[in-house]
Amino acid sequence: MGLWTLLEGFLLLANALAILNEDRFLTPRGWGLSDFSAGQTKSFKGQLIGLIYATQYLRFPLILLNSVFIIVKLVSG
């Protein structure tokens, strides 16, 4: 397993977090931003919720990174 494969795996994970819908998936499970109080930011659940919302916020750079990966894969074969 090379570095490129590891980077692709992280990109796939970021894509998976970015497409999670708050109304359909996160809020019914108690993971919505409105259910999250400021006192829980130290917990693992709080940090995971913060990571999900940060990934959703950075969708445009994620689209650019996906485009770069696709172009590199097309050029390199």
PDB file with SEQRES, HELIX, SHEET and CRYST1 records, atoms N, CA, C and O in Angstrom:
SEQRES   1 A   77  MET GLY LEU TRP THR LEU LEU GLU GLY PHE LEU LEU LEU          
SEQRES   2 A   77  ALA ASN ALA LEU ALA ILE LEU ASN GLU ASP ARG PHE LEU          
SEQRES   3 A   77  THR PRO ARG GLY TRP GLY LEU SER ASP PHE SER ALA GLY          
SEQRES   4 A   77  GLN THR LYS SER PHE LYS GLY GLN LEU ILE GLY LEU ILE          
SEQRES   5 A   77  TYR ALA THR GLN TYR LEU ARG PHE PRO LEU ILE LEU LEU          
SEQRES   6 A   77  ASN SER VAL PHE ILE ILE VAL LYS LEU VAL SER GLY              
HELIX    1 AA1 LEU A    3  ALA A   18  1                                  16    
HELIX    2 AA2 GLU A   22  LEU A   26  3                                   5    
HELIX    3 AA3 THR A   27  ARG A   29  5                                   3    
HELIX    4 AA4 ALA A   38  GLN A   40  5                                   3    
HELIX    5 AA5 PHE A   44  TYR A   57  1                                  14    
HELIX    6 AA6 ARG A   59  SER A   76  1                                  18    
CRYST1    1.000    1.000    1.000  90.00  90.00  90.00 P 1           1          
ATOM      1  N   MET A   1       0.853  -1.173   0.000  1.00  0.00           N  
ATOM      2  CA  MET A   1       0.000   0.000   0.000  1.00  0.00           C  
ATOM      3  C   MET A   1       0.896   1.233   0.000  1.00  0.00           C  
ATOM      4  O   MET A   1       1.703   1.438   0.907  1.00  0.00           O  
ATOM      5  N   GLY A   2       0.739   2.024  -1.011  1.00  0.00           N  
ATOM      6  CA  GLY A   2       1.571   3.197  -1.144  1.00  0.00           C  
ATOM      7  C   GLY A   2       0.922   4.443  -0.585  1.00  0.00           C  
ATOM      8  O   GLY A   2      -0.207   4.425  -0.093  1.00  0.00           O  
ATOM      9  N   LEU A   3       1.665   5.514  -0.676  1.00  0.00           N  
ATOM     10  CA  LEU A   3       1.182   6.804  -0.191  1.00  0.00           C  
ATOM     11  C   LEU A   3      -0.038   7.269  -0.988  1.00  0.00           C  
ATOM     12  O   LEU A   3      -0.973   7.845  -0.432  1.00  0.00           O  
ATOM     13  N   TRP A   4      -0.014   7.009  -2.303  1.00  0.00           N  
ATOM     14  CA  TRP A   4      -1.129   7.432  -3.152  1.00  0.00           C  
ATOM     15  C   TRP A   4      -2.429   6.741  -2.726  1.00  0.00           C  
ATOM     16  O   TRP A   4      -3.483   7.376  -2.676  1.00  0.00           O  
ATOM     17  N   THR A   5      -2.356   5.460  -2.425  1.00  0.00           N  
ATOM     18  CA  THR A   5      -3.532   4.711  -1.992  1.00  0.00           C  
ATOM     19  C   THR A   5      -4.051   5.234  -0.656  1.00  0.00           C  
ATOM     20  O   THR A   5      -5.261   5.312  -0.443  1.00  0.00           O  
ATOM     21  N   LEU A   6      -3.150   5.586   0.226  1.00  0.00           N  
ATOM     22  CA  LEU A   6      -3.541   6.147   1.517  1.00  0.00           C  
ATOM     23  C   LEU A   6      -4.234   7.500   1.338  1.00  0.00           C  
ATOM     24  O   LEU A   6      -5.234   7.777   1.999  1.00  0.00           O  
ATOM     25  N   LEU A   7      -3.707   8.335   0.451  1.00  0.00           N  
ATOM     26  CA  LEU A   7      -4.336   9.632   0.178  1.00  0.00           C  
ATOM     27  C   LEU A   7      -5.718   9.452  -0.444  1.00  0.00           C  
ATOM     28  O   LEU A   7      -6.650  10.186  -0.116  1.00  0.00           O  
ATOM     29  N   GLU A   8      -5.849   8.474  -1.343  1.00  0.00           N  
ATOM     30  CA  GLU A   8      -7.158   8.200  -1.935  1.00  0.00           C  
ATOM     31  C   GLU A   8      -8.159   7.749  -0.868  1.00  0.00           C  
ATOM     32  O   GLU A   8      -9.331   8.120  -0.915  1.00  0.00           O  
ATOM     33  N   GLY A   9      -7.699   6.963   0.073  1.00  0.00           N  
ATOM     34  CA  GLY A   9      -8.571   6.519   1.156  1.00  0.00           C  
ATOM     35  C   GLY A   9      -9.059   7.675   2.011  1.00  0.00           C  
ATOM     36  O   GLY A   9     -10.235   7.728   2.370  1.00  0.00           O  
ATOM     37  N   PHE A  10      -8.164   8.603   2.342  1.00  0.00           N  
ATOM     38  CA  PHE A  10      -8.566   9.780   3.116  1.00  0.00           C  
ATOM     39  C   PHE A  10      -9.531  10.661   2.324  1.00  0.00           C  
ATOM     40  O   PHE A  10     -10.454  11.246   2.892  1.00  0.00           O  
ATOM     41  N   LEU A  11      -9.316  10.753   1.012  1.00  0.00           N  
ATOM     42  CA  LEU A  11     -10.223  11.537   0.176  1.00  0.00           C  
ATOM     43  C   LEU A  11     -11.611  10.896   0.135  1.00  0.00           C  
ATOM     44  O   LEU A  11     -12.620  11.600   0.187  1.00  0.00           O  
ATOM     45  N   LEU A  12     -11.669   9.577   0.044  1.00  0.00           N  
ATOM     46  CA  LEU A  12     -12.962   8.885   0.066  1.00  0.00           C  
ATOM     47  C   LEU A  12     -13.675   9.080   1.403  1.00  0.00           C  
ATOM     48  O   LEU A  12     -14.893   9.252   1.439  1.00  0.00           O  
ATOM     49  N   LEU A  13     -12.928   9.055   2.489  1.00  0.00           N  
ATOM     50  CA  LEU A  13     -13.518   9.291   3.807  1.00  0.00           C  
ATOM     51  C   LEU A  13     -14.056  10.718   3.921  1.00  0.00           C  
ATOM     52  O   LEU A  13     -15.138  10.935   4.466  1.00  0.00           O  
ATOM     53  N   ALA A  14     -13.303  11.684   3.409  1.00  0.00           N  
ATOM     54  CA  ALA A  14     -13.764  13.076   3.433  1.00  0.00           C  
ATOM     55  C   ALA A  14     -15.020  13.243   2.587  1.00  0.00           C  
ATOM     56  O   ALA A  14     -15.931  13.981   2.963  1.00  0.00           O  
ATOM     57  N   ASN A  15     -15.071  12.558   1.443  1.00  0.00           N  
ATOM     58  CA  ASN A  15     -16.277  12.606   0.606  1.00  0.00           C  
ATOM     59  C   ASN A  15     -17.473  12.006   1.332  1.00  0.00           C  
ATOM     60  O   ASN A  15     -18.583  12.533   1.253  1.00  0.00           O  
ATOM     61  N   ALA A  16     -17.246  10.911   2.033  1.00  0.00           N  
ATOM     62  CA  ALA A  16     -18.338  10.267   2.768  1.00  0.00           C  
ATOM     63  C   ALA A  16     -18.881  11.181   3.861  1.00  0.00           C  
ATOM     64  O   ALA A  16     -20.091  11.229   4.080  1.00  0.00           O  
ATOM     65  N   LEU A  17     -18.009  11.900   4.544  1.00  0.00           N  
ATOM     66  CA  LEU A  17     -18.462  12.818   5.594  1.00  0.00           C  
ATOM     67  C   LEU A  17     -19.161  14.036   5.008  1.00  0.00           C  
ATOM     68  O   LEU A  17     -20.086  14.575   5.615  1.00  0.00           O  
ATOM     69  N   ALA A  18     -18.720  14.473   3.827  1.00  0.00           N  
ATOM     70  CA  ALA A  18     -19.269  15.689   3.231  1.00  0.00           C  
ATOM     71  C   ALA A  18     -20.693  15.499   2.726  1.00  0.00           C  
ATOM     72  O   ALA A  18     -21.450  16.467   2.647  1.00  0.00           O  
ATOM     73  N   ILE A  19     -21.077  14.261   2.378  1.00  0.00           N  
ATOM     74  CA  ILE A  19     -22.408  14.071   1.797  1.00  0.00           C  
ATOM     75  C   ILE A  19     -23.473  13.726   2.825  1.00  0.00           C  
ATOM     76  O   ILE A  19     -24.635  13.541   2.463  1.00  0.00           O  
ATOM     77  N   LEU A  20     -23.105  13.636   4.104  1.00  0.00           N  
ATOM     78  CA  LEU A  20     -24.101  13.319   5.125  1.00  0.00           C  
ATOM     79  C   LEU A  20     -25.100  14.466   5.249  1.00  0.00           C  
ATOM     80  O   LEU A  20     -24.709  15.618   5.440  1.00  0.00           O  
ATOM     81  N   ASN A  21     -26.363  14.155   5.143  1.00  0.00           N  
ATOM     82  CA  ASN A  21     -27.423  15.150   5.218  1.00  0.00           C  
ATOM     83  C   ASN A  21     -27.844  15.335   6.676  1.00  0.00           C  
ATOM     84  O   ASN A  21     -28.121  14.360   7.376  1.00  0.00           O  
ATOM     85  N   GLU A  22     -27.890  16.569   7.122  1.00  0.00           N  
ATOM     86  CA  GLU A  22     -28.225  16.836   8.528  1.00  0.00           C  
ATOM     87  C   GLU A  22     -29.663  16.440   8.848  1.00  0.00           C  
ATOM     88  O   GLU A  22     -29.915  15.804   9.872  1.00  0.00           O  
ATOM     89  N   ASP A  23     -30.608  16.808   7.986  1.00  0.00           N  
ATOM     90  CA  ASP A  23     -32.016  16.545   8.275  1.00  0.00           C  
ATOM     91  C   ASP A  23     -32.354  15.058   8.219  1.00  0.00           C  
ATOM     92  O   ASP A  23     -33.158  14.579   9.018  1.00  0.00           O  
ATOM     93  N   ARG A  24     -31.758  14.335   7.300  1.00  0.00           N  
ATOM     94  CA  ARG A  24     -32.116  12.925   7.122  1.00  0.00           C  
ATOM     95  C   ARG A  24     -31.297  11.971   7.976  1.00  0.00           C  
ATOM     96  O   ARG A  24     -31.800  10.926   8.389  1.00  0.00           O  
ATOM     97  N   PHE A  25     -30.061  12.311   8.242  1.00  0.00           N  
ATOM     98  CA  PHE A  25     -29.187  11.352   8.907  1.00  0.00           C  
ATOM     99  C   PHE A  25     -28.707  11.802  10.282  1.00  0.00           C  
ATOM    100  O   PHE A  25     -28.777  11.032  11.240  1.00  0.00           O  
ATOM    101  N   LEU A  26     -28.229  13.017  10.392  1.00  0.00           N  
ATOM    102  CA  LEU A  26     -27.568  13.442  11.626  1.00  0.00           C  
ATOM    103  C   LEU A  26     -28.547  13.798  12.744  1.00  0.00           C  
ATOM    104  O   LEU A  26     -28.388  13.326  13.870  1.00  0.00           O  
ATOM    105  N   THR A  27     -29.543  14.612  12.457  1.00  0.00           N  
ATOM    106  CA  THR A  27     -30.467  15.070  13.495  1.00  0.00           C  
ATOM    107  C   THR A  27     -31.283  13.934  14.125  1.00  0.00           C  
ATOM    108  O   THR A  27     -31.431  13.928  15.347  1.00  0.00           O  
ATOM    109  N   PRO A  28     -31.825  12.969  13.357  1.00  0.00           N  
ATOM    110  CA  PRO A  28     -32.569  11.875  14.012  1.00  0.00           C  
ATOM    111  C   PRO A  28     -31.716  11.029  14.959  1.00  0.00           C  
ATOM    112  O   PRO A  28     -32.255  10.380  15.855  1.00  0.00           O  
ATOM    113  N   ARG A  29     -30.421  11.027  14.777  1.00  0.00           N  
ATOM    114  CA  ARG A  29     -29.540  10.251  15.637  1.00  0.00           C  
ATOM    115  C   ARG A  29     -28.941  11.083  16.772  1.00  0.00           C  
ATOM    116  O   ARG A  29     -28.109  10.593  17.536  1.00  0.00           O  
ATOM    117  N   GLY A  30     -29.367  12.340  16.877  1.00  0.00           N  
ATOM    118  CA  GLY A  30     -28.868  13.206  17.936  1.00  0.00           C  
ATOM    119  C   GLY A  30     -27.508  13.804  17.639  1.00  0.00           C  
ATOM    120  O   GLY A  30     -26.801  14.222  18.556  1.00  0.00           O  
ATOM    121  N   TRP A  31     -27.131  13.849  16.368  1.00  0.00           N  
ATOM    122  CA  TRP A  31     -25.824  14.374  15.983  1.00  0.00           C  
ATOM    123  C   TRP A  31     -25.934  15.720  15.273  1.00  0.00           C  
ATOM    124  O   TRP A  31     -24.972  16.163  14.645  1.00  0.00           O  
ATOM    125  N   GLY A  32     -27.080  16.369  15.362  1.00  0.00           N  
ATOM    126  CA  GLY A  32     -27.264  17.653  14.711  1.00  0.00           C  
ATOM    127  C   GLY A  32     -26.531  18.760  15.451  1.00  0.00           C  
ATOM    128  O   GLY A  32     -26.219  18.633  16.635  1.00  0.00           O  
ATOM    129  N   LEU A  33     -26.266  19.829  14.751  1.00  0.00           N  
ATOM    130  CA  LEU A  33     -25.557  20.952  15.360  1.00  0.00           C  
ATOM    131  C   LEU A  33     -26.426  21.627  16.417  1.00  0.00           C  
ATOM    132  O   LEU A  33     -25.902  22.164  17.393  1.00  0.00           O  
ATOM    133  N   SER A  34     -27.745  21.606  16.237  1.00  0.00           N  
ATOM    134  CA  SER A  34     -28.632  22.217  17.234  1.00  0.00           C  
ATOM    135  C   SER A  34     -28.708  21.378  18.511  1.00  0.00           C  
ATOM    136  O   SER A  34     -28.947  21.921  19.589  1.00  0.00           O  
ATOM    137  N   ASP A  35     -28.507  20.053  18.401  1.00  0.00           N  
ATOM    138  CA  ASP A  35     -28.523  19.181  19.577  1.00  0.00           C  
ATOM    139  C   ASP A  35     -27.212  19.221  20.340  1.00  0.00           C  
ATOM    140  O   ASP A  35     -27.119  18.719  21.460  1.00  0.00           O  
ATOM    141  N   PHE A  36     -26.237  19.799  19.751  1.00  0.00           N  
ATOM    142  CA  PHE A  36     -24.886  19.782  20.293  1.00  0.00           C  
ATOM    143  C   PHE A  36     -24.656  21.036  21.124  1.00  0.00           C  
ATOM    144  O   PHE A  36     -24.738  22.148  20.603  1.00  0.00           O  
ATOM    145  N   SER A  37     -24.372  20.869  22.402  1.00  0.00           N  
ATOM    146  CA  SER A  37     -24.134  22.029  23.265  1.00  0.00           C  
ATOM    147  C   SER A  37     -22.643  22.339  23.315  1.00  0.00           C  
ATOM    148  O   SER A  37     -21.815  21.476  23.027  1.00  0.00           O  
ATOM    149  N   ALA A  38     -22.312  23.546  23.673  1.00  0.00           N  
ATOM    150  CA  ALA A  38     -20.912  23.984  23.682  1.00  0.00           C  
ATOM    151  C   ALA A  38     -20.082  23.272  24.739  1.00  0.00           C  
ATOM    152  O   ALA A  38     -18.857  23.231  24.622  1.00  0.00           O  
ATOM    153  N   GLY A  39     -20.700  22.720  25.750  1.00  0.00           N  
ATOM    154  CA  GLY A  39     -19.960  22.051  26.810  1.00  0.00           C  
ATOM    155  C   GLY A  39     -19.444  20.674  26.442  1.00  0.00           C  
ATOM    156  O   GLY A  39     -18.632  20.104  27.172  1.00  0.00           O  
ATOM    157  N   GLN A  40     -19.901  20.127  25.323  1.00  0.00           N  
ATOM    158  CA  GLN A  40     -19.513  18.778  24.929  1.00  0.00           C  
ATOM    159  C   GLN A  40     -18.418  18.751  23.873  1.00  0.00           C  
ATOM    160  O   GLN A  40     -18.198  17.709  23.256  1.00  0.00           O  
ATOM    161  N   THR A  41     -17.736  19.842  23.647  1.00  0.00           N  
ATOM    162  CA  THR A  41     -16.740  19.880  22.582  1.00  0.00           C  
ATOM    163  C   THR A  41     -15.526  19.025  22.893  1.00  0.00           C  
ATOM    164  O   THR A  41     -14.775  18.691  21.977  1.00  0.00           O  
ATOM    165  N   LYS A  42     -15.306  18.663  24.132  1.00  0.00           N  
ATOM    166  CA  LYS A  42     -14.144  17.854  24.497  1.00  0.00           C  
ATOM    167  C   LYS A  42     -14.386  16.365  24.271  1.00  0.00           C  
ATOM    168  O   LYS A  42     -13.433  15.590  24.187  1.00  0.00           O  
ATOM    169  N   SER A  43     -15.647  15.960  24.172  1.00  0.00           N  
ATOM    170  CA  SER A  43     -15.943  14.540  24.015  1.00  0.00           C  
ATOM    171  C   SER A  43     -15.628  14.084  22.590  1.00  0.00           C  
ATOM    172  O   SER A  43     -15.503  14.896  21.673  1.00  0.00           O  
ATOM    173  N   PHE A  44     -15.504  12.773  22.431  1.00  0.00           N  
ATOM    174  CA  PHE A  44     -15.229  12.217  21.102  1.00  0.00           C  
ATOM    175  C   PHE A  44     -16.385  12.497  20.152  1.00  0.00           C  
ATOM    176  O   PHE A  44     -16.168  12.825  18.986  1.00  0.00           O  
ATOM    177  N   LYS A  45     -17.616  12.369  20.649  1.00  0.00           N  
ATOM    178  CA  LYS A  45     -18.790  12.640  19.823  1.00  0.00           C  
ATOM    179  C   LYS A  45     -18.804  14.099  19.372  1.00  0.00           C  
ATOM    180  O   LYS A  45     -19.121  14.390  18.219  1.00  0.00           O  
ATOM    181  N   GLY A  46     -18.463  15.009  20.274  1.00  0.00           N  
ATOM    182  CA  GLY A  46     -18.419  16.423  19.926  1.00  0.00           C  
ATOM    183  C   GLY A  46     -17.369  16.728  18.879  1.00  0.00           C  
ATOM    184  O   GLY A  46     -17.604  17.526  17.972  1.00  0.00           O  
ATOM    185  N   GLN A  47     -16.218  16.101  18.998  1.00  0.00           N  
ATOM    186  CA  GLN A  47     -15.164  16.311  18.012  1.00  0.00           C  
ATOM    187  C   GLN A  47     -15.539  15.712  16.664  1.00  0.00           C  
ATOM    188  O   GLN A  47     -15.210  16.275  15.619  1.00  0.00           O  
ATOM    189  N   LEU A  48     -16.225  14.571  16.682  1.00  0.00           N  
ATOM    190  CA  LEU A  48     -16.659  13.943  15.440  1.00  0.00           C  
ATOM    191  C   LEU A  48     -17.717  14.787  14.742  1.00  0.00           C  
ATOM    192  O   LEU A  48     -17.697  14.920  13.518  1.00  0.00           O  
ATOM    193  N   ILE A  49     -18.644  15.359  15.513  1.00  0.00           N  
ATOM    194  CA  ILE A  49     -19.649  16.249  14.935  1.00  0.00           C  
ATOM    195  C   ILE A  49     -18.970  17.486  14.339  1.00  0.00           C  
ATOM    196  O   ILE A  49     -19.348  17.941  13.260  1.00  0.00           O  
ATOM    197  N   GLY A  50     -17.983  18.021  15.029  1.00  0.00           N  
ATOM    198  CA  GLY A  50     -17.235  19.155  14.493  1.00  0.00           C  
ATOM    199  C   GLY A  50     -16.510  18.809  13.208  1.00  0.00           C  
ATOM    200  O   GLY A  50     -16.458  19.625  12.288  1.00  0.00           O  
ATOM    201  N   LEU A  51     -15.947  17.605  13.129  1.00  0.00           N  
ATOM    202  CA  LEU A  51     -15.266  17.158  11.909  1.00  0.00           C  
ATOM    203  C   LEU A  51     -16.245  17.023  10.753  1.00  0.00           C  
ATOM    204  O   LEU A  51     -15.930  17.402   9.625  1.00  0.00           O  
ATOM    205  N   ILE A  52     -17.424  16.489  11.023  1.00  0.00           N  
ATOM    206  CA  ILE A  52     -18.435  16.332   9.968  1.00  0.00           C  
ATOM    207  C   ILE A  52     -18.853  17.691   9.429  1.00  0.00           C  
ATOM    208  O   ILE A  52     -18.943  17.871   8.214  1.00  0.00           O  
ATOM    209  N   TYR A  53     -19.112  18.651  10.313  1.00  0.00           N  
ATOM    210  CA  TYR A  53     -19.541  19.973   9.857  1.00  0.00           C  
ATOM    211  C   TYR A  53     -18.409  20.750   9.191  1.00  0.00           C  
ATOM    212  O   TYR A  53     -18.662  21.547   8.288  1.00  0.00           O  
ATOM    213  N   ALA A  54     -17.179  20.536   9.614  1.00  0.00           N  
ATOM    214  CA  ALA A  54     -16.049  21.185   8.946  1.00  0.00           C  
ATOM    215  C   ALA A  54     -15.870  20.632   7.540  1.00  0.00           C  
ATOM    216  O   ALA A  54     -15.562  21.377   6.609  1.00  0.00           O  
ATOM    217  N   THR A  55     -16.062  19.326   7.385  1.00  0.00           N  
ATOM    218  CA  THR A  55     -15.949  18.715   6.068  1.00  0.00           C  
ATOM    219  C   THR A  55     -17.057  19.210   5.150  1.00  0.00           C  
ATOM    220  O   THR A  55     -16.821  19.449   3.966  1.00  0.00           O  
ATOM    221  N   GLN A  56     -18.265  19.366   5.688  1.00  0.00           N  
ATOM    222  CA  GLN A  56     -19.364  19.876   4.880  1.00  0.00           C  
ATOM    223  C   GLN A  56     -19.147  21.342   4.502  1.00  0.00           C  
ATOM    224  O   GLN A  56     -19.570  21.780   3.433  1.00  0.00           O  
ATOM    225  N   TYR A  57     -18.501  22.081   5.364  1.00  0.00           N  
ATOM    226  CA  TYR A  57     -18.229  23.492   5.088  1.00  0.00           C  
ATOM    227  C   TYR A  57     -17.201  23.643   3.967  1.00  0.00           C  
ATOM    228  O   TYR A  57     -17.260  24.599   3.194  1.00  0.00           O  
ATOM    229  N   LEU A  58     -16.268  22.711   3.879  1.00  0.00           N  
ATOM    230  CA  LEU A  58     -15.187  22.794   2.889  1.00  0.00           C  
ATOM    231  C   LEU A  58     -15.486  21.951   1.649  1.00  0.00           C  
ATOM    232  O   LEU A  58     -14.598  21.274   1.130  1.00  0.00           O  
ATOM    233  N   ARG A  59     -16.711  21.989   1.181  1.00  0.00           N  
ATOM    234  CA  ARG A  59     -17.077  21.184   0.009  1.00  0.00           C  
ATOM    235  C   ARG A  59     -16.386  21.663  -1.260  1.00  0.00           C  
ATOM    236  O   ARG A  59     -15.960  20.836  -2.066  1.00  0.00           O  
ATOM    237  N   PHE A  60     -16.263  22.964  -1.461  1.00  0.00           N  
ATOM    238  CA  PHE A  60     -15.651  23.464  -2.693  1.00  0.00           C  
ATOM    239  C   PHE A  60     -14.185  23.040  -2.817  1.00  0.00           C  
ATOM    240  O   PHE A  60     -13.795  22.557  -3.881  1.00  0.00           O  
ATOM    241  N   PRO A  61     -13.353  23.197  -1.776  1.00  0.00           N  
ATOM    242  CA  PRO A  61     -11.988  22.669  -1.899  1.00  0.00           C  
ATOM    243  C   PRO A  61     -11.957  21.156  -2.089  1.00  0.00           C  
ATOM    244  O   PRO A  61     -11.047  20.634  -2.735  1.00  0.00           O  
ATOM    245  N   LEU A  62     -12.928  20.452  -1.540  1.00  0.00           N  
ATOM    246  CA  LEU A  62     -13.003  19.004  -1.717  1.00  0.00           C  
ATOM    247  C   LEU A  62     -13.317  18.660  -3.172  1.00  0.00           C  
ATOM    248  O   LEU A  62     -12.788  17.684  -3.704  1.00  0.00           O  
ATOM    249  N   ILE A  63     -14.161  19.444  -3.812  1.00  0.00           N  
ATOM    250  CA  ILE A  63     -14.451  19.238  -5.233  1.00  0.00           C  
ATOM    251  C   ILE A  63     -13.193  19.456  -6.059  1.00  0.00           C  
ATOM    252  O   ILE A  63     -12.919  18.691  -6.984  1.00  0.00           O  
ATOM    253  N   LEU A  64     -12.428  20.487  -5.736  1.00  0.00           N  
ATOM    254  CA  LEU A  64     -11.177  20.736  -6.457  1.00  0.00           C  
ATOM    255  C   LEU A  64     -10.178  19.605  -6.251  1.00  0.00           C  
ATOM    256  O   LEU A  64      -9.510  19.187  -7.196  1.00  0.00           O  
ATOM    257  N   LEU A  65     -10.073  19.113  -5.037  1.00  0.00           N  
ATOM    258  CA  LEU A  65      -9.159  18.012  -4.746  1.00  0.00           C  
ATOM    259  C   LEU A  65      -9.583  16.738  -5.475  1.00  0.00           C  
ATOM    260  O   LEU A  65      -8.734  15.994  -5.966  1.00  0.00           O  
ATOM    261  N   ASN A  66     -10.884  16.484  -5.549  1.00  0.00           N  
ATOM    262  CA  ASN A  66     -11.376  15.348  -6.323  1.00  0.00           C  
ATOM    263  C   ASN A  66     -11.014  15.495  -7.796  1.00  0.00           C  
ATOM    264  O   ASN A  66     -10.625  14.521  -8.441  1.00  0.00           O  
ATOM    265  N   SER A  67     -11.138  16.698  -8.327  1.00  0.00           N  
ATOM    266  CA  SER A  67     -10.788  16.941  -9.726  1.00  0.00           C  
ATOM    267  C   SER A  67      -9.312  16.688  -9.979  1.00  0.00           C  
ATOM    268  O   SER A  67      -8.948  16.110 -11.003  1.00  0.00           O  
ATOM    269  N   VAL A  68      -8.462  17.113  -9.058  1.00  0.00           N  
ATOM    270  CA  VAL A  68      -7.023  16.872  -9.201  1.00  0.00           C  
ATOM    271  C   VAL A  68      -6.731  15.379  -9.192  1.00  0.00           C  
ATOM    272  O   VAL A  68      -5.943  14.898 -10.005  1.00  0.00           O  
ATOM    273  N   PHE A  69      -7.353  14.647  -8.286  1.00  0.00           N  
ATOM    274  CA  PHE A  69      -7.148  13.197  -8.221  1.00  0.00           C  
ATOM    275  C   PHE A  69      -7.606  12.517  -9.507  1.00  0.00           C  
ATOM    276  O   PHE A  69      -6.935  11.607  -9.993  1.00  0.00           O  
ATOM    277  N   ILE A  70      -8.735  12.944 -10.064  1.00  0.00           N  
ATOM    278  CA  ILE A  70      -9.244  12.351 -11.297  1.00  0.00           C  
ATOM    279  C   ILE A  70      -8.299  12.631 -12.453  1.00  0.00           C  
ATOM    280  O   ILE A  70      -8.015  11.736 -13.248  1.00  0.00           O  
ATOM    281  N   ILE A  71      -7.810  13.853 -12.559  1.00  0.00           N  
ATOM    282  CA  ILE A  71      -6.890  14.209 -13.642  1.00  0.00           C  
ATOM    283  C   ILE A  71      -5.592  13.428 -13.531  1.00  0.00           C  
ATOM    284  O   ILE A  71      -5.077  12.937 -14.536  1.00  0.00           O  
ATOM    285  N   VAL A  72      -5.057  13.307 -12.326  1.00  0.00           N  
ATOM    286  CA  VAL A  72      -3.816  12.546 -12.133  1.00  0.00           C  
ATOM    287  C   VAL A  72      -4.023  11.082 -12.492  1.00  0.00           C  
ATOM    288  O   VAL A  72      -3.155  10.466 -13.111  1.00  0.00           O  
ATOM    289  N   LYS A  73      -5.164  10.519 -12.107  1.00  0.00           N  
ATOM    290  CA  LYS A  73      -5.452   9.119 -12.447  1.00  0.00           C  
ATOM    291  C   LYS A  73      -5.604   8.935 -13.953  1.00  0.00           C  
ATOM    292  O   LYS A  73      -5.170   7.916 -14.492  1.00  0.00           O  
ATOM    293  N   LEU A  74      -6.210   9.901 -14.644  1.00  0.00           N  
ATOM    294  CA  LEU A  74      -6.356   9.805 -16.091  1.00  0.00           C  
ATOM    295  C   LEU A  74      -5.013   9.913 -16.802  1.00  0.00           C  
ATOM    296  O   LEU A  74      -4.772   9.207 -17.781  1.00  0.00           O  
ATOM    297  N   VAL A  75      -4.146  10.782 -16.321  1.00  0.00           N  
ATOM    298  CA  VAL A  75      -2.840  10.980 -16.949  1.00  0.00           C  
ATOM    299  C   VAL A  75      -1.909   9.804 -16.671  1.00  0.00           C  
ATOM    300  O   VAL A  75      -1.187   9.354 -17.560  1.00  0.00           O  
ATOM    301  N   SER A  76      -1.927   9.313 -15.441  1.00  0.00           N  
ATOM    302  CA  SER A  76      -0.986   8.252 -15.068  1.00  0.00           C  
ATOM    303  C   SER A  76      -1.453   6.860 -15.497  1.00  0.00           C  
ATOM    304  O   SER A  76      -0.661   5.918 -15.515  1.00  0.00           O  
ATOM    305  N   GLY A  77      -2.702   6.732 -15.832  1.00  0.00           N  
ATOM    306  CA  GLY A  77      -3.189   5.423 -16.323  1.00  0.00           C  
ATOM    307  C   GLY A  77      -3.794   4.659 -15.292  1.00  0.00           C  
ATOM    308  O   GLY A  77      -4.252   3.543 -15.538  1.00  0.00           O  
TER     309      GLY A  77                                                      
END                                                                             
